[in-house]
Amino acid sequence: MLATILVAAVLVAVVCLVIRSLLKSRKSGKGCDGDCSCCRGCH
C-alpha cells in the first residue's frame, strides 16, 4: 500500500515537472507551436 502511494506521488511529481518545463519553453518562444514554416523543425 505504501509503495503504491509512493510510486503514484513520484509519477505525479514527474508529470508536474514535465508540464512546467513545457510551459516555460513555450513562454520563452522555444516550444513548438505546430507551425513548421517558422522553425523548419519537421523537415
mmCIF file of the C-alpha atoms, coordinates in Angstrom:
data_MODEL
# 
_entry.id   MODEL 
# 
loop_
_atom_site.group_PDB 
_atom_site.id 
_atom_site.type_symbol 
_atom_site.label_atom_id 
_atom_site.label_alt_id 
_atom_site.label_comp_id 
_atom_site.label_asym_id 
_atom_site.label_entity_id 
_atom_site.label_seq_id 
_atom_site.pdbx_PDB_ins_code 
_atom_site.Cartn_x 
_atom_site.Cartn_y 
_atom_site.Cartn_z 
_atom_site.occupancy 
_atom_site.B_iso_or_equiv 
_atom_site.pdbx_formal_charge 
_atom_site.auth_seq_id 
_atom_site.auth_comp_id 
_atom_site.auth_asym_id 
_atom_site.auth_atom_id 
_atom_site.pdbx_PDB_model_num 
ATOM 1  C CA . MET A 1 1  ? 0.000  0.000  0.000   1.00 0.00 ? 1  MET A CA 1 
ATOM 2  C CA . LEU A 1 2  ? 2.722  2.448  0.952   1.00 0.00 ? 2  LEU A CA 1 
ATOM 3  C CA . ALA A 1 3  ? 4.735  1.532  -2.131  1.00 0.00 ? 3  ALA A CA 1 
ATOM 4  C CA . THR A 1 4  ? 1.750  2.248  -4.377  1.00 0.00 ? 4  THR A CA 1 
ATOM 5  C CA . ILE A 1 5  ? 1.244  5.665  -2.814  1.00 0.00 ? 5  ILE A CA 1 
ATOM 6  C CA . LEU A 1 6  ? 4.958  6.424  -3.138  1.00 0.00 ? 6  LEU A CA 1 
ATOM 7  C CA . VAL A 1 7  ? 5.042  5.426  -6.820  1.00 0.00 ? 7  VAL A CA 1 
ATOM 8  C CA . ALA A 1 8  ? 1.925  7.483  -7.527  1.00 0.00 ? 8  ALA A CA 1 
ATOM 9  C CA . ALA A 1 9  ? 3.454  10.513 -5.795  1.00 0.00 ? 9  ALA A CA 1 
ATOM 10 C CA . VAL A 1 10 ? 6.645  10.187 -7.845  1.00 0.00 ? 10 VAL A CA 1 
ATOM 11 C CA . LEU A 1 11 ? 4.656  9.913  -11.084 1.00 0.00 ? 11 LEU A CA 1 
ATOM 12 C CA . VAL A 1 12 ? 2.594  12.992 -10.210 1.00 0.00 ? 12 VAL A CA 1 
ATOM 13 C CA . ALA A 1 13 ? 5.793  14.919 -9.450  1.00 0.00 ? 13 ALA A CA 1 
ATOM 14 C CA . VAL A 1 14 ? 7.367  13.896 -12.780 1.00 0.00 ? 14 VAL A CA 1 
ATOM 15 C CA . VAL A 1 15 ? 4.241  14.887 -14.730 1.00 0.00 ? 15 VAL A CA 1 
ATOM 16 C CA . CYS A 1 16 ? 4.149  18.260 -12.956 1.00 0.00 ? 16 CYS A CA 1 
ATOM 17 C CA . LEU A 1 17 ? 7.800  18.894 -13.802 1.00 0.00 ? 17 LEU A CA 1 
ATOM 18 C CA . VAL A 1 18 ? 7.250  17.991 -17.462 1.00 0.00 ? 18 VAL A CA 1 
ATOM 19 C CA . ILE A 1 19 ? 4.234  20.299 -17.736 1.00 0.00 ? 19 ILE A CA 1 
ATOM 20 C CA . ARG A 1 20 ? 6.146  23.098 -16.009 1.00 0.00 ? 20 ARG A CA 1 
ATOM 21 C CA . SER A 1 21 ? 9.072  22.649 -18.400 1.00 0.00 ? 21 SER A CA 1 
ATOM 22 C CA . LEU A 1 22 ? 6.772  22.717 -21.432 1.00 0.00 ? 22 LEU A CA 1 
ATOM 23 C CA . LEU A 1 23 ? 5.054  25.879 -20.224 1.00 0.00 ? 23 LEU A CA 1 
ATOM 24 C CA . LYS A 1 24 ? 8.384  27.615 -19.585 1.00 0.00 ? 24 LYS A CA 1 
ATOM 25 C CA . SER A 1 25 ? 9.726  26.701 -23.026 1.00 0.00 ? 25 SER A CA 1 
ATOM 26 C CA . ARG A 1 26 ? 6.532  27.899 -24.691 1.00 0.00 ? 26 ARG A CA 1 
ATOM 27 C CA . LYS A 1 27 ? 6.657  31.233 -22.856 1.00 0.00 ? 27 LYS A CA 1 
ATOM 28 C CA . SER A 1 28 ? 10.263 31.787 -23.918 1.00 0.00 ? 28 SER A CA 1 
ATOM 29 C CA . GLY A 1 29 ? 9.380  31.025 -27.540 1.00 0.00 ? 29 GLY A CA 1 
ATOM 30 C CA . LYS A 1 30 ? 11.391 27.822 -27.751 1.00 0.00 ? 30 LYS A CA 1 
ATOM 31 C CA . GLY A 1 31 ? 8.443  25.443 -27.832 1.00 0.00 ? 31 GLY A CA 1 
ATOM 32 C CA . CYS A 1 32 ? 6.924  24.001 -30.969 1.00 0.00 ? 32 CYS A CA 1 
ATOM 33 C CA . ASP A 1 33 ? 3.641  25.697 -31.837 1.00 0.00 ? 33 ASP A CA 1 
ATOM 34 C CA . GLY A 1 34 ? 2.858  23.393 -34.761 1.00 0.00 ? 34 GLY A CA 1 
ATOM 35 C CA . ASP A 1 35 ? 3.875  25.947 -37.401 1.00 0.00 ? 35 ASP A CA 1 
ATOM 36 C CA . CYS A 1 36 ? 6.757  24.181 -39.148 1.00 0.00 ? 36 CYS A CA 1 
ATOM 37 C CA . SER A 1 37 ? 7.351  27.108 -41.507 1.00 0.00 ? 37 SER A CA 1 
ATOM 38 C CA . CYS A 1 38 ? 8.762  29.253 -38.705 1.00 0.00 ? 38 CYS A CA 1 
ATOM 39 C CA . CYS A 1 39 ? 11.418 26.831 -37.417 1.00 0.00 ? 39 CYS A CA 1 
ATOM 40 C CA . ARG A 1 40 ? 11.609 24.144 -40.110 1.00 0.00 ? 40 ARG A CA 1 
ATOM 41 C CA . GLY A 1 41 ? 11.903 21.566 -37.337 1.00 0.00 ? 41 GLY A CA 1 
ATOM 42 C CA . CYS A 1 42 ? 9.788  18.961 -39.124 1.00 0.00 ? 42 CYS A CA 1 
ATOM 43 C CA . HIS A 1 43 ? 11.633 18.993 -42.430 1.00 0.00 ? 43 HIS A CA 1 
# 
